[in-house]
């Protein structure tokens, strides 16, 4: 029977059937058997369980989305992530640990490490004074002051204080095998020369002639002027030889000033062998090139010059600090002056006269190819 519409109400099928037919329909469709009722209850429970699983999965996904751009590597970071999930999403500690993948025992850990406030403040002061120093050199400076701590602790505090010095990395080049050339151990045996260019705040350019001892890494002379000719180079070398004595060899590139007639004539008269590196091979003059890089990074890029006189004063102070205070990594973090004094002491004790330039540290794997 189909229902049909009337103006007053809708007629149902059972309104048109006899009472016996109505009761038969009710008995069949209105009541359920015991097995049917159990099956229906089981379906309802399964449906509720699936709904809970779906809700839990959606909650986990929401928590993971909140932590999408957070690094959760260290236990401290995981503790912060668990606390965030508990606060923001109302998760329990057990569930938040399961989402993050953390151990519940680590959530209740409280560090008993000392604050090291004085040490951190001193490290920040040294890093502010030596803005281009890494944690290794700062560690040497702390030990000089009597603060005897482990190098790894210095590195950890250096990283936590955000003092890391970022440097631009060059392209990786295939260089092949490198074997360091033997260098005469006594100081003042071989010098390296090179120029550094920069400009003042007014735009006026100047040059610096650097003379470095290849054995002790000392900066023997840093001459600053707006123009340095070949004759000026010869005059400065003559004054330096009068103070320290003549070297056996001088190494330089093929610059115009260093290949002039004045330089060629002087080297012949002074009896000093002058060696020119191959064109386009600055690694053959690696000692002074390394020094130029340190000067550029720690002095020229960090200082604003206004006059030549001011620049010469600042340069002289920096060279003095470089020779007597700055730890040198290739010398076992000793200063060039202290390393030269140790070599002189070894010479007086009749130690061998030929050795590596780094007697206090084995750095053959990182040595540059020397000229000669």
Secondary structure, 3 states (H helix, E strand, C coil): CCCEECCCCEECHHHCCCHHHHHHHHHHHHCCCHHHHHHHHHHHHHHHHHHHHHHHHHHHHHHHHHCCCCCCCCHHHHHHHHHHHHHHCCCCHHHHHHHHCCCHHHHCCCCCCCCCHHHHHHHHHHHHHCCCCCHHHHHHHHHHCCCCCCHHHHHHHHHHCCCCCCCCCCCCCCCCCCCCCCEECCCCCEEEEEEEEEECCCCCEEEEEEEEECCCCCEEEEEEECCCCHHHHHHHHHHHHHHHCCCCEEEECCCCHHHCHHHHHHHHHHCCEEEECCCCCHHHEHHHHHHHHHHHHHHHCCCCCCCHHHHHHHHHHHHHHHHHCCCEHHHCCECHHHHHHHHHHHHHCCCCCEECCCCCCCCHHHCCCECC
